[in-house]
Amino acid sequence: MATHSQRLLKELKEIREELIGIVAQLKPEEFDWHPRPDMKSAKDLLKEIGAMEKICVNVAAGGPKLEWERAISWSGTDQDSMLKDLESVRAETNRFLQSATEERLQKPISLPEAWHQYFGPTVEAEELVRWVARHEYYHVGQLITYRWLLGYNPYKQGAPA
C-alpha cells in the first residue's frame, strides 16, 4: 500500500502535468487575457497557484506563514519563466514529502489564526498538501474554461491527457 507521501507526490505530479499542458497551449496574448475585468488572467492564476503552494507547504513543514506577495520571487512574467519558478516551488514540496514520515504528515500542526475559518486551529500537514493539490486542480479547470471561451473546444481538439 502506498504511503500518504507517495500518493500525494503522484497526485501533484499528474495535476502539474495537466497544468503545464494547458499553459503550453496558450498564446502569449492569451496568457495575459482574462474573461472579465474582475477576473484573473492565466498569468495571475499561476501566481496564485505558486504562492498558495509555497505558503501552505512552508506551514506544513513547520515554518512561518509567508506573506502572499513575497512568497515567491518570480524570475519573469512569461510562461516559461513562471513555469520554471513553479517547478522550483514543486521541488521544495517534493523534498518535504519525500523526507516526511507518516507520523509527521498525520500530526496536527497549529495554523495561523486567519486560517482557522478554513481548517480550524490545527490541521494535519498531509491535509495542507492535499489542499494545495485541490487548489491547483481547480485552477486547471479554470484555465480549460478560459481556453474554451477563447474558442478552443477540448472535445474537438483533444482534451489534455
WOBEL-V852332 format. One record per residue. N is the residue number from 1. NEAR is the number of other C-alpha atoms within 8 Angstrom. Layout:
# WOBEL-V852332
((N;NEAR) (N;NEAR))
This chain:
# WOBEL-V852332
((1;2) (2;6) (3;7) (4;9) (5;13) (6;10) (7;9) (8;11) (9;10) (10;8) (11;9) (12;9) (13;8) (14;8) (15;12) (16;9) (17;8) (18;11) (19;10) (20;9) (21;9) (22;12) (23;11) (24;7) (25;6) (26;10) (27;6) (28;8) (29;7) (30;8) (31;12) (32;9) (33;8) (34;10) (35;8) (36;5) (37;6) (38;4) (39;7) (40;9) (41;11) (42;13) (43;12) (44;8) (45;10) (46;10) (47;9) (48;8) (49;11) (50;11) (51;12) (52;10) (53;13) (54;12) (55;13) (56;12) (57;13) (58;12) (59;11) (60;13) (61;8) (62;7) (63;7) (64;6) (65;9) (66;8) (67;7) (68;8) (69;6) (70;7) (71;10) (72;8) (73;5) (74;8) (75;7) (76;6) (77;8) (78;8) (79;11) (80;6) (81;11) (82;14) (83;9) (84;8) (85;10) (86;10) (87;8) (88;8) (89;11) (90;9) (91;8) (92;8) (93;11) (94;9) (95;8) (96;10) (97;11) (98;8) (99;6) (100;10) (101;6) (102;9) (103;7) (104;8) (105;12) (106;9) (107;9) (108;8) (109;10) (110;7) (111;11) (112;8) (113;6) (114;5) (115;10) (116;11) (117;6) (118;5) (119;8) (120;9) (121;10) (122;10) (123;13) (124;12) (125;15) (126;11) (127;8) (128;12) (129;13) (130;9) (131;8) (132;11) (133;11) (134;8) (135;9) (136;11) (137;10) (138;8) (139;10) (140;12) (141;8) (142;8) (143;11) (144;10) (145;8) (146;10) (147;11) (148;10) (149;8) (150;6) (151;6) (152;8) (153;8) (154;10) (155;6) (156;5) (157;7) (158;6) (159;6) (160;7) (161;3))
